[in-house]
Amino acid sequence: MDYEDVSYETRDGIATITIERPEKRNAVRPQTYEELTHAMHCAADDPTIGVVVLTGAGGKAFCAGGDIGDQSSRTPDVGRTHMRRLFALSSVMRMMDKPIIAKIRGYCVGGGNEIHLFCDLSFASEDSRFGQTGPRVGSIPVWGACQLLARYVGERKAREMVFGCRQYTAQQALDMGLINGVCPSEQLDALVEEWCQEILAKSPQSIRIAKVALNAGSDLEFLPSFGPSSGLLAGIYGNEENSEGIRAFLEKRPPDFRQYRRRGL
């Protein structure tokens, strides 16, 4: 595959996958998801690779979530296709028998935060920001946040993050258990490299089995939840309430979701 939205590089047992849309704060569109999935498969299938680093270009965002411009024309049929696309990416990330490290600078929100949840370890620069955006734009983070977030930060905090759509600093993310470490931006590459070398020094078969075992419990929660909830989400794409969230974001104004309660919808 010829990549446009991502880059893929390998060096001494490390595969680095970079989302290359800095002008969009590395927001992901369908093509981005497909290229990420292909790159993840390349890393998974390469026997010389022992660890994968996932990051975003430009230094201002790891990934700012889904590209709202793309979502503005989404219908239920397109949405169901999109859900299958999401599942393909998360499946290869979870089933890959090698650790994936998220290297985060800047915004890691919405779908970007969910992508980071599918990574095995996460390290962030001090200026990073984390959070979910679903209900703020008429959507729901059913791809991973509703299933996996509570395992990292606890049930109460997960509900706060999903319902409130607030953003959290890197230090707050560390304190709540969402990430593994925080450092100044200029030290982040060295910190991630240190962890890559630690993993590469360990038994590959032991790492492989450990990842399967660690994922087993949360897989039992993720898989039964994603199917029905993704169908429900796809079914509301393009309806009036969903469109209000998207229009408000594109028009840079607060959405008026209260009208749907006043009207009893």
LOBAKOL-612213 format. One record per residue (C-alpha): residue number from 1; residue in one letter; x, y, z. Coordinates in nm, 4 decimals. Example, Ala and Ser with C-alpha at 12.3 -4.5 7.8 and 13.67 -1.06 7.14 Angstrom:
// LOBAKOL-612213
{pos:1	code:A	px:1.2300	py:-0.4500	pz:0.7800}
{pos:2	code:S	px:1.3670	py:-0.1060	pz:0.7140}
***
This chain:
// LOBAKOL-612213
{pos:1	code:M	px:0.0000	py:0.0000	pz:0.0000}
{pos:2	code:D	px:0.1173	py:0.3529	pz:-0.0824}
{pos:3	code:Y	px:0.0600	py:0.5561	pz:0.2325}
{pos:4	code:E	px:-0.0689	py:0.9120	pz:0.2279}
{pos:5	code:D	px:-0.1969	py:0.9573	pz:0.5833}
{pos:6	code:V	px:0.0638	py:0.7552	pz:0.7737}
{pos:7	code:S	px:0.4300	py:0.6642	pz:0.7519}
{pos:8	code:Y	px:0.5914	py:0.3323	pz:0.8405}
{pos:9	code:E	px:0.9558	py:0.2913	pz:0.9337}
{pos:10	code:T	px:1.1566	py:0.0063	pz:1.0827}
{pos:11	code:R	px:1.4872	py:0.0149	pz:1.2694}
{pos:12	code:D	px:1.6628	py:-0.2492	pz:1.4772}
{pos:13	code:G	px:1.3513	py:-0.4367	pz:1.5825}
{pos:14	code:I	px:1.1307	py:-0.1269	pz:1.6213}
{pos:15	code:A	px:0.8474	py:-0.0329	pz:1.3841}
{pos:16	code:T	px:0.7371	py:0.3313	pz:1.4050}
{pos:17	code:I	px:0.3944	py:0.4215	pz:1.2672}
{pos:18	code:T	px:0.3204	py:0.7937	pz:1.2441}
{pos:19	code:I	px:-0.0120	py:0.9599	pz:1.1665}
{pos:20	code:E	px:0.0883	py:1.2222	pz:0.9097}
{pos:21	code:R	px:-0.1965	py:1.4760	pz:0.9122}
{pos:22	code:P	px:-0.0529	py:1.7580	pz:1.1264}
{pos:23	code:E	px:-0.2611	py:2.0206	pz:0.9450}
{pos:24	code:K	px:-0.5695	py:1.8419	pz:1.0870}
{pos:25	code:R	px:-0.4097	py:1.7734	pz:1.4258}
{pos:26	code:N	px:-0.3771	py:1.4170	pz:1.2980}
{pos:27	code:A	px:-0.7542	py:1.3683	pz:1.2898}
{pos:28	code:V	px:-0.8347	py:1.0355	pz:1.1289}
{pos:29	code:R	px:-1.0529	py:0.9773	pz:0.8249}
{pos:30	code:P	px:-1.1486	py:0.6404	pz:0.6667}
{pos:31	code:Q	px:-0.8289	py:0.6316	pz:0.4629}
{pos:32	code:T	px:-0.6236	py:0.6912	pz:0.7784}
{pos:33	code:Y	px:-0.7857	py:0.3998	pz:0.9595}
{pos:34	code:E	px:-0.7225	py:0.1713	pz:0.6627}
{pos:35	code:E	px:-0.3590	py:0.2756	pz:0.6324}
{pos:36	code:L	px:-0.3061	py:0.2333	pz:1.0073}
{pos:37	code:T	px:-0.4552	py:-0.1153	pz:0.9860}
{pos:38	code:H	px:-0.2264	py:-0.2077	pz:0.6962}
{pos:39	code:A	px:0.0809	py:-0.0705	pz:0.8750}
{pos:40	code:M	px:-0.0091	py:-0.2587	pz:1.1942}
{pos:41	code:H	px:-0.0396	py:-0.5801	pz:0.9932}
{pos:42	code:C	px:0.3033	py:-0.5159	pz:0.8412}
{pos:43	code:A	px:0.4520	py:-0.4847	pz:1.1896}
{pos:44	code:A	px:0.2622	py:-0.7873	pz:1.3179}
{pos:45	code:D	px:0.3757	py:-1.0054	pz:1.0283}
{pos:46	code:D	px:0.7427	py:-0.9010	pz:1.0358}
{pos:47	code:P	px:0.9348	py:-1.1518	pz:1.2524}
{pos:48	code:T	px:1.2206	py:-0.9039	pz:1.3016}
{pos:49	code:I	px:0.9947	py:-0.6519	pz:1.4784}
{pos:50	code:G	px:0.9660	py:-0.6776	pz:1.8549}
{pos:51	code:V	px:0.7905	py:-0.3527	pz:1.9486}
{pos:52	code:V	px:0.5757	py:-0.0935	pz:1.7699}
{pos:53	code:V	px:0.5722	py:0.2817	pz:1.8399}
{pos:54	code:L	px:0.2599	py:0.4740	pz:1.7371}
{pos:55	code:T	px:0.2780	py:0.8539	pz:1.7258}
{pos:56	code:G	px:0.1524	py:1.1652	pz:1.5486}
{pos:57	code:A	px:0.3372	py:1.4128	pz:1.3287}
{pos:58	code:G	px:0.3863	py:1.7795	pz:1.4032}
{pos:59	code:G	px:0.4184	py:1.7800	pz:1.7807}
{pos:60	code:K	px:0.0769	py:1.9400	pz:1.8458}
{pos:61	code:A	px:-0.1359	py:1.6260	pz:1.8481}
{pos:62	code:F	px:-0.1074	py:1.2517	pz:1.8777}
{pos:63	code:C	px:-0.4558	py:1.2306	pz:1.7275}
{pos:64	code:A	px:-0.7448	py:1.4748	pz:1.7703}
{pos:65	code:G	px:-1.0038	py:1.2059	pz:1.6933}
{pos:66	code:G	px:-1.2219	py:1.1535	pz:1.3907}
{pos:67	code:D	px:-1.2234	py:1.4077	pz:1.1098}
{pos:68	code:I	px:-1.5527	py:1.5913	pz:1.1689}
{pos:69	code:G	px:-1.5645	py:1.7061	pz:0.8072}
{pos:70	code:D	px:-1.5830	py:1.3429	pz:0.6988}
{pos:71	code:Q	px:-1.8496	py:1.2651	pz:0.9573}
{pos:72	code:S	px:-2.0800	py:1.5409	pz:0.8326}
{pos:73	code:S	px:-2.1950	py:1.3239	pz:0.5408}
{pos:74	code:R	px:-2.2152	py:0.9948	pz:0.7296}
{pos:75	code:T	px:-2.5340	py:0.7866	pz:0.7031}
{pos:76	code:P	px:-2.6308	py:0.4641	pz:0.8840}
{pos:77	code:D	px:-2.5085	py:0.2531	pz:0.5908}
{pos:78	code:V	px:-2.1773	py:0.4385	pz:0.5776}
{pos:79	code:G	px:-2.1623	py:0.4204	pz:0.9560}
{pos:80	code:R	px:-2.1891	py:0.0420	pz:0.9618}
{pos:81	code:T	px:-1.9018	py:0.0200	pz:0.7145}
{pos:82	code:H	px:-1.7060	py:0.2586	pz:0.9354}
{pos:83	code:M	px:-1.7649	py:0.0406	pz:1.2432}
{pos:84	code:R	px:-1.6222	py:-0.2595	pz:1.0613}
{pos:85	code:R	px:-1.3213	py:-0.0420	pz:0.9692}
{pos:86	code:L	px:-1.2683	py:0.0507	pz:1.3342}
{pos:87	code:F	px:-1.2955	py:-0.3108	pz:1.4438}
{pos:88	code:A	px:-1.0322	py:-0.4161	pz:1.1894}
{pos:89	code:L	px:-0.7794	py:-0.1687	pz:1.3335}
{pos:90	code:S	px:-0.8431	py:-0.2492	pz:1.6988}
{pos:91	code:S	px:-0.8356	py:-0.6228	pz:1.6247}
{pos:92	code:V	px:-0.4877	py:-0.6194	pz:1.4737}
{pos:93	code:M	px:-0.3618	py:-0.3958	pz:1.7557}
{pos:94	code:R	px:-0.5015	py:-0.6280	pz:2.0227}
{pos:95	code:M	px:-0.4063	py:-0.9541	pz:1.8493}
{pos:96	code:M	px:-0.0549	py:-0.8464	pz:1.7515}
{pos:97	code:D	px:0.1880	py:-1.0486	pz:1.9631}
{pos:98	code:K	px:0.4148	py:-0.7482	pz:2.0161}
{pos:99	code:P	px:0.3709	py:-0.4510	pz:2.2521}
{pos:100	code:I	px:0.2539	py:-0.1221	pz:2.1026}
{pos:101	code:I	px:0.3782	py:0.1971	pz:2.2684}
{pos:102	code:A	px:0.1897	py:0.5233	pz:2.2202}
{pos:103	code:K	px:0.4249	py:0.8233	pz:2.2043}
{pos:104	code:I	px:0.2003	py:1.1215	pz:2.2690}
{pos:105	code:R	px:0.2576	py:1.4908	pz:2.2191}
{pos:106	code:G	px:-0.0303	py:1.7385	pz:2.2285}
{pos:107	code:Y	px:-0.3938	py:1.6399	pz:2.1886}
{pos:108	code:C	px:-0.5022	py:1.2802	pz:2.2417}
{pos:109	code:V	px:-0.8784	py:1.3132	pz:2.2415}
{pos:110	code:G	px:-1.1916	py:1.1473	pz:2.1068}
{pos:111	code:G	px:-1.1075	py:0.8613	pz:1.8733}
{pos:112	code:G	px:-0.7413	py:0.9441	pz:1.9300}
{pos:113	code:N	px:-0.7788	py:0.8607	pz:2.2967}
{pos:114	code:E	px:-0.9477	py:0.5341	pz:2.1995}
{pos:115	code:I	px:-0.6601	py:0.4452	pz:1.9660}
{pos:116	code:H	px:-0.4227	py:0.5113	pz:2.2552}
{pos:117	code:L	px:-0.6312	py:0.2784	pz:2.4765}
{pos:118	code:F	px:-0.5591	py:-0.0070	pz:2.2353}
{pos:119	code:C	px:-0.1852	py:0.0472	pz:2.2838}
{pos:120	code:D	px:-0.0081	py:-0.1501	pz:2.5563}
{pos:121	code:L	px:0.1961	py:0.1359	pz:2.7043}
{pos:122	code:S	px:0.1608	py:0.5135	pz:2.6725}
{pos:123	code:F	px:0.4102	py:0.7908	pz:2.7389}
{pos:124	code:A	px:0.3295	py:1.1581	pz:2.6972}
{pos:125	code:S	px:0.4908	py:1.4988	pz:2.6911}
{pos:126	code:E	px:0.3949	py:1.7443	pz:2.9636}
{pos:127	code:D	px:0.1855	py:1.9526	pz:2.7222}
{pos:128	code:S	px:-0.0404	py:1.6631	pz:2.6206}
{pos:129	code:R	px:-0.4171	py:1.6720	pz:2.6690}
{pos:130	code:F	px:-0.6510	py:1.3749	pz:2.7039}
{pos:131	code:G	px:-1.0270	py:1.3286	pz:2.6893}
{pos:132	code:Q	px:-1.3337	py:1.2042	pz:2.5083}
{pos:133	code:T	px:-1.5563	py:1.4178	pz:2.2851}
{pos:134	code:G	px:-1.8452	py:1.1907	pz:2.1796}
{pos:135	code:P	px:-2.1554	py:1.3430	pz:2.3473}
{pos:136	code:R	px:-2.0218	py:1.6938	pz:2.2783}
{pos:137	code:V	px:-2.0468	py:1.6315	pz:1.9023}
{pos:138	code:G	px:-2.3519	py:1.4039	pz:1.9016}
{pos:139	code:S	px:-2.1598	py:1.0758	pz:1.9091}
{pos:140	code:I	px:-2.0571	py:0.8055	pz:2.1591}
{pos:141	code:P	px:-1.7118	py:0.6503	pz:2.2217}
{pos:142	code:V	px:-1.8268	py:0.2886	pz:2.1829}
{pos:143	code:W	px:-1.5094	py:0.1785	pz:2.0038}
{pos:144	code:G	px:-1.3034	py:0.1425	pz:2.3182}
{pos:145	code:A	px:-1.3609	py:0.4102	pz:2.5795}
{pos:146	code:C	px:-1.6933	py:0.2676	pz:2.6997}
{pos:147	code:Q	px:-1.5325	py:-0.0745	pz:2.7386}
{pos:148	code:L	px:-1.1665	py:-0.0233	pz:2.8297}
{pos:149	code:L	px:-1.1422	py:0.3169	pz:2.9959}
{pos:150	code:A	px:-1.2778	py:0.1994	pz:3.3322}
{pos:151	code:R	px:-1.0070	py:-0.0667	pz:3.3482}
{pos:152	code:Y	px:-0.7417	py:0.2063	pz:3.3405}
{pos:153	code:V	px:-0.8971	py:0.4862	pz:3.5444}
{pos:154	code:G	px:-1.1828	py:0.3240	pz:3.7384}
{pos:155	code:E	px:-1.5562	py:0.3195	pz:3.6769}
{pos:156	code:R	px:-1.6382	py:0.6614	pz:3.8257}
{pos:157	code:K	px:-1.3607	py:0.8462	pz:3.6431}
{pos:158	code:A	px:-1.4471	py:0.6746	pz:3.3152}
{pos:159	code:R	px:-1.8061	py:0.7901	pz:3.3400}
{pos:160	code:E	px:-1.6862	py:1.1419	pz:3.4205}
{pos:161	code:M	px:-1.4652	py:1.1441	pz:3.1130}
{pos:162	code:V	px:-1.7314	py:1.0056	pz:2.8777}
{pos:163	code:F	px:-2.0280	py:1.2080	pz:3.0058}
{pos:164	code:G	px:-1.8442	py:1.5348	pz:3.0730}
{pos:165	code:C	px:-1.6116	py:1.5446	pz:2.7705}
{pos:166	code:R	px:-1.3570	py:1.7379	pz:2.9757}
{pos:167	code:Q	px:-0.9890	py:1.7460	pz:2.8916}
{pos:168	code:Y	px:-0.7142	py:1.6398	pz:3.1310}
{pos:169	code:T	px:-0.3476	py:1.7285	pz:3.1531}
{pos:170	code:A	px:-0.0745	py:1.4704	pz:3.1103}
{pos:171	code:Q	px:-0.0062	py:1.4801	pz:3.4843}
{pos:172	code:Q	px:-0.3749	py:1.4204	pz:3.5589}
{pos:173	code:A	px:-0.3737	py:1.1338	pz:3.3092}
{pos:174	code:L	px:-0.0728	py:0.9833	pz:3.4842}
{pos:175	code:D	px:-0.2281	py:1.0246	pz:3.8280}
{pos:176	code:M	px:-0.5480	py:0.8465	pz:3.7213}
{pos:177	code:G	px:-0.3591	py:0.5584	pz:3.5569}
{pos:178	code:L	px:-0.4418	py:0.6447	pz:3.1954}
{pos:179	code:I	px:-0.0751	py:0.6631	pz:3.0877}
{pos:180	code:N	px:0.2559	py:0.5203	pz:3.2075}
{pos:181	code:G	px:0.4799	py:0.8249	pz:3.2183}
{pos:182	code:V	px:0.5173	py:1.1989	pz:3.1584}
{pos:183	code:C	px:0.8260	py:1.3998	pz:3.0706}
{pos:184	code:P	px:0.9267	py:1.7223	pz:2.8942}
{pos:185	code:S	px:0.8689	py:1.7032	pz:2.5206}
{pos:186	code:E	px:1.2398	py:1.7060	pz:2.4398}
{pos:187	code:Q	px:1.2913	py:1.3941	pz:2.6554}
{pos:188	code:L	px:1.0011	py:1.1906	pz:2.5190}
{pos:189	code:D	px:1.1866	py:1.0242	pz:2.2309}
{pos:190	code:A	px:1.4586	py:0.9056	pz:2.4673}
{pos:191	code:L	px:1.2057	py:0.7726	pz:2.7199}
{pos:192	code:V	px:1.0199	py:0.5724	pz:2.4554}
{pos:193	code:E	px:1.3484	py:0.4444	pz:2.3121}
{pos:194	code:E	px:1.4501	py:0.3288	pz:2.6584}
{pos:195	code:W	px:1.1290	py:0.1280	pz:2.6912}
{pos:196	code:C	px:1.1676	py:-0.0171	pz:2.3425}
{pos:197	code:Q	px:1.5133	py:-0.1433	pz:2.4322}
{pos:198	code:E	px:1.3873	py:-0.2897	pz:2.7600}
{pos:199	code:I	px:1.1192	py:-0.4848	pz:2.5742}
{pos:200	code:L	px:1.3557	py:-0.5974	pz:2.2984}
{pos:201	code:A	px:1.5889	py:-0.7390	pz:2.5649}
{pos:202	code:K	px:1.3130	py:-0.9697	pz:2.6922}
{pos:203	code:S	px:1.2043	py:-1.3128	pz:2.5675}
{pos:204	code:P	px:0.9811	py:-1.2643	pz:2.2594}
{pos:205	code:Q	px:0.7742	py:-1.5758	pz:2.3310}
{pos:206	code:S	px:0.7218	py:-1.4653	pz:2.6894}
{pos:207	code:I	px:0.6085	py:-1.1183	pz:2.5751}
{pos:208	code:R	px:0.3779	py:-1.2817	pz:2.3205}
{pos:209	code:I	px:0.2050	py:-1.5014	pz:2.5765}
{pos:210	code:A	px:0.1882	py:-1.2221	pz:2.8331}
{pos:211	code:K	px:0.0048	py:-0.9903	pz:2.5930}
{pos:212	code:V	px:-0.2519	py:-1.2584	pz:2.5113}
{pos:213	code:A	px:-0.3061	py:-1.3268	pz:2.8806}
{pos:214	code:L	px:-0.3311	py:-0.9589	pz:2.9733}
{pos:215	code:N	px:-0.5863	py:-0.8945	pz:2.6985}
{pos:216	code:A	px:-0.8032	py:-1.1972	pz:2.7709}
{pos:217	code:G	px:-1.0196	py:-1.0407	pz:3.0403}
{pos:218	code:S	px:-1.0870	py:-0.7112	pz:2.8639}
{pos:219	code:D	px:-1.1503	py:-0.8910	pz:2.5332}
{pos:220	code:L	px:-1.4423	py:-1.0654	pz:2.7015}
{pos:221	code:E	px:-1.5855	py:-0.7205	pz:2.7802}
{pos:222	code:F	px:-1.4953	py:-0.5407	pz:2.4582}
{pos:223	code:L	px:-1.6201	py:-0.7884	pz:2.1994}
{pos:224	code:P	px:-1.9771	py:-0.8436	pz:2.3325}
{pos:225	code:S	px:-2.0210	py:-0.4687	pz:2.3869}
{pos:226	code:F	px:-1.8815	py:-0.3320	pz:2.0610}
{pos:227	code:G	px:-2.1095	py:-0.5260	pz:1.8266}
{pos:228	code:P	px:-2.4503	py:-0.4073	pz:1.9511}
{pos:229	code:S	px:-2.3367	py:-0.0597	pz:2.0581}
{pos:230	code:S	px:-2.1658	py:0.0063	pz:1.7237}
{pos:231	code:G	px:-2.4885	py:-0.0879	pz:1.5481}
{pos:232	code:L	px:-2.6817	py:0.1562	pz:1.7652}
{pos:233	code:L	px:-2.4292	py:0.4326	pz:1.6954}
{pos:234	code:A	px:-2.4343	py:0.3688	pz:1.3201}
{pos:235	code:G	px:-2.8131	py:0.3936	pz:1.3280}
{pos:236	code:I	px:-2.8106	py:0.7544	pz:1.4525}
{pos:237	code:Y	px:-2.5586	py:0.8869	pz:1.2009}
{pos:238	code:G	px:-2.7103	py:1.1685	pz:1.0018}
{pos:239	code:N	px:-3.0167	py:1.2172	pz:1.2191}
{pos:240	code:E	px:-3.1107	py:1.5635	pz:1.3436}
{pos:241	code:E	px:-2.9466	py:1.5394	pz:1.6858}
{pos:242	code:N	px:-2.6246	py:1.3887	pz:1.5536}
{pos:243	code:S	px:-2.6073	py:1.6530	pz:1.2810}
{pos:244	code:E	px:-2.6500	py:1.9344	pz:1.5347}
{pos:245	code:G	px:-2.3320	py:1.8246	pz:1.7117}
{pos:246	code:I	px:-2.1354	py:1.8104	pz:1.3883}
{pos:247	code:R	px:-2.2692	py:2.1419	pz:1.2557}
{pos:248	code:A	px:-2.1922	py:2.3154	pz:1.5833}
{pos:249	code:F	px:-1.8339	py:2.1905	pz:1.5771}
{pos:250	code:L	px:-1.7803	py:2.3018	pz:1.2175}
{pos:251	code:E	px:-1.9464	py:2.6383	pz:1.2864}
{pos:252	code:K	px:-1.7384	py:2.6837	pz:1.6045}
{pos:253	code:R	px:-2.0405	py:2.7344	pz:1.8305}
{pos:254	code:P	px:-2.1852	py:2.5490	pz:2.1304}
{pos:255	code:P	px:-2.4349	py:2.2798	pz:2.0257}
{pos:256	code:D	px:-2.7976	py:2.3164	pz:2.1357}
{pos:257	code:F	px:-2.8772	py:1.9659	pz:2.2564}
{pos:258	code:R	px:-3.1253	py:2.0934	pz:2.5152}
{pos:259	code:Q	px:-3.3826	py:2.1390	pz:2.2383}
{pos:260	code:Y	px:-3.4169	py:1.7627	pz:2.2037}
{pos:261	code:R	px:-3.5163	py:1.7272	pz:2.5671}
{pos:262	code:R	px:-3.7601	py:2.0175	pz:2.5427}
{pos:263	code:R	px:-3.9218	py:1.8493	pz:2.2447}
{pos:264	code:G	px:-3.9226	py:1.5101	pz:2.4108}
{pos:265	code:L	px:-3.7152	py:1.3474	pz:2.1374}
***
